[in-house]
Amino acid sequence: MAPVVTYDHGDGRCSLTGGVVYRGTRVPEIAGAYLYGDFCTGEVWAVSADRPESPVRIASSVPNLASIAVDAAGEVYLLAFGQPLRQIVSP
């Protein structure tokens, strides 16, 4: 089976930080999407199963992204070395 999403390591991209499927309620526009980011660029994307060819960048300033976590309510947090904890919220 072919991959659903591919990731190019050009443009300073170096390491993918895998994440979680968003199941919270505070950001309905990414409900059900898989979230992932890049350690070097600080970019974070959401990709939905019904549009895997079109990942959406939801953050662009989280360098040194170490992990993506979820709380009991399904809300998502970005953890990066040397930075405060960040929660994903609607713009």
C-alpha positions as YAML, in Angstrom:
chain: A
units: angstrom
residues:
- id: 1
  name: MET
  ca: [0.00, 0.00, 0.00]
- id: 2
  name: ALA
  ca: [1.29, 3.44, -0.92]
- id: 3
  name: PRO
  ca: [1.72, 6.12, 1.77]
- id: 4
  name: VAL
  ca: [-1.22, 8.44, 2.30]
- id: 5
  name: VAL
  ca: [1.01, 11.51, 2.75]
- id: 6
  name: THR
  ca: [4.63, 12.05, 1.76]
- id: 7
  name: TYR
  ca: [7.00, 14.60, 3.27]
- id: 8
  name: ASP
  ca: [9.79, 16.38, 1.41]
- id: 9
  name: HIS
  ca: [12.96, 17.17, 3.38]
- id: 10
  name: GLY
  ca: [13.77, 20.28, 1.32]
- id: 11
  name: ASP
  ca: [13.55, 23.90, 2.49]
- id: 12
  name: GLY
  ca: [15.22, 23.31, 5.87]
- id: 13
  name: ARG
  ca: [12.93, 20.48, 6.91]
- id: 14
  name: CYS
  ca: [14.78, 17.89, 8.92]
- id: 15
  name: SER
  ca: [12.76, 15.70, 11.23]
- id: 16
  name: LEU
  ca: [9.10, 14.82, 11.42]
- id: 17
  name: THR
  ca: [7.39, 14.85, 14.80]
- id: 18
  name: GLY
  ca: [4.36, 12.60, 14.58]
- id: 19
  name: GLY
  ca: [1.31, 13.54, 16.45]
- id: 20
  name: VAL
  ca: [-2.30, 12.76, 17.15]
- id: 21
  name: VAL
  ca: [-5.72, 12.90, 15.55]
- id: 22
  name: TYR
  ca: [-7.55, 16.01, 16.71]
- id: 23
  name: ARG
  ca: [-10.69, 15.01, 18.63]
- id: 24
  name: GLY
  ca: [-11.27, 18.23, 20.57]
- id: 25
  name: THR
  ca: [-14.02, 20.80, 20.11]
- id: 26
  name: ARG
  ca: [-12.19, 24.15, 20.32]
- id: 27
  name: VAL
  ca: [-10.85, 23.98, 16.74]
- id: 28
  name: PRO
  ca: [-13.64, 22.44, 14.65]
- id: 29
  name: GLU
  ca: [-11.92, 23.22, 11.34]
- id: 30
  name: ILE
  ca: [-9.34, 20.47, 12.02]
- id: 31
  name: ALA
  ca: [-11.68, 17.90, 13.61]
- id: 32
  name: GLY
  ca: [-10.54, 14.39, 12.73]
- id: 33
  name: ALA
  ca: [-7.27, 15.56, 11.14]
- id: 34
  name: TYR
  ca: [-3.88, 14.04, 11.92]
- id: 35
  name: LEU
  ca: [-1.43, 16.67, 13.23]
- id: 36
  name: TYR
  ca: [2.32, 16.52, 12.64]
- id: 37
  name: GLY
  ca: [5.22, 18.96, 12.58]
- id: 38
  name: ASP
  ca: [8.87, 19.52, 11.71]
- id: 39
  name: PHE
  ca: [11.56, 19.87, 14.38]
- id: 40
  name: CYS
  ca: [13.67, 22.34, 12.38]
- id: 41
  name: THR
  ca: [11.20, 24.57, 10.56]
- id: 42
  name: GLY
  ca: [8.64, 24.77, 13.37]
- id: 43
  name: GLU
  ca: [5.80, 24.17, 10.94]
- id: 44
  name: VAL
  ca: [2.80, 22.10, 12.07]
- id: 45
  name: TRP
  ca: [0.25, 20.61, 9.66]
- id: 46
  name: ALA
  ca: [-3.19, 19.05, 9.82]
- id: 47
  name: VAL
  ca: [-4.08, 16.42, 7.23]
- id: 48
  name: SER
  ca: [-7.56, 14.99, 6.90]
- id: 49
  name: ALA
  ca: [-8.33, 11.47, 5.68]
- id: 50
  name: ASP
  ca: [-10.72, 12.79, 3.03]
- id: 51
  name: ARG
  ca: [-8.09, 15.23, 1.61]
- id: 52
  name: PRO
  ca: [-4.67, 13.66, 2.24]
- id: 53
  name: GLU
  ca: [-3.20, 15.42, -0.79]
- id: 54
  name: SER
  ca: [-3.79, 18.82, 0.85]
- id: 55
  name: PRO
  ca: [-2.20, 19.17, 4.31]
- id: 56
  name: VAL
  ca: [-3.00, 22.54, 5.94]
- id: 57
  name: ARG
  ca: [-0.27, 24.41, 7.81]
- id: 58
  name: ILE
  ca: [-1.72, 25.40, 11.20]
- id: 59
  name: ALA
  ca: [1.44, 26.79, 12.82]
- id: 60
  name: SER
  ca: [4.76, 28.10, 11.53]
- id: 61
  name: SER
  ca: [6.73, 29.10, 14.61]
- id: 62
  name: VAL
  ca: [7.31, 26.09, 16.86]
- id: 63
  name: PRO
  ca: [11.01, 25.28, 16.28]
- id: 64
  name: ASN
  ca: [12.50, 22.36, 18.20]
- id: 65
  name: LEU
  ca: [9.10, 20.62, 18.27]
- id: 66
  name: ALA
  ca: [9.63, 17.57, 20.47]
- id: 67
  name: SER
  ca: [6.15, 16.16, 20.89]
- id: 68
  name: ILE
  ca: [2.45, 16.66, 20.24]
- id: 69
  name: ALA
  ca: [0.18, 15.73, 23.14]
- id: 70
  name: VAL
  ca: [-3.54, 15.53, 23.81]
- id: 71
  name: ASP
  ca: [-5.49, 16.12, 27.03]
- id: 72
  name: ALA
  ca: [-8.58, 14.28, 28.32]
- id: 73
  name: ALA
  ca: [-10.87, 16.64, 26.37]
- id: 74
  name: GLY
  ca: [-9.08, 15.92, 23.09]
- id: 75
  name: GLU
  ca: [-7.37, 19.31, 22.92]
- id: 76
  name: VAL
  ca: [-3.84, 19.35, 21.50]
- id: 77
  name: TYR
  ca: [-0.63, 20.82, 22.89]
- id: 78
  name: LEU
  ca: [2.73, 21.39, 21.22]
- id: 79
  name: LEU
  ca: [5.83, 20.71, 23.28]
- id: 80
  name: ALA
  ca: [9.12, 22.22, 22.13]
- id: 81
  name: PHE
  ca: [12.54, 22.29, 23.78]
- id: 82
  name: GLY
  ca: [13.16, 25.57, 25.62]
- id: 83
  name: GLN
  ca: [9.71, 26.99, 24.95]
- id: 84
  name: PRO
  ca: [6.45, 27.27, 26.86]
- id: 85
  name: LEU
  ca: [3.71, 24.72, 26.28]
- id: 86
  name: ARG
  ca: [1.40, 25.80, 23.43]
- id: 87
  name: GLN
  ca: [-2.22, 24.81, 22.86]
- id: 88
  name: ILE
  ca: [-3.75, 24.59, 19.39]
- id: 89
  name: VAL
  ca: [-6.55, 27.17, 19.12]
- id: 90
  name: SER
  ca: [-8.64, 28.67, 16.30]
- id: 91
  name: PRO
  ca: [-7.19, 31.81, 14.72]
...
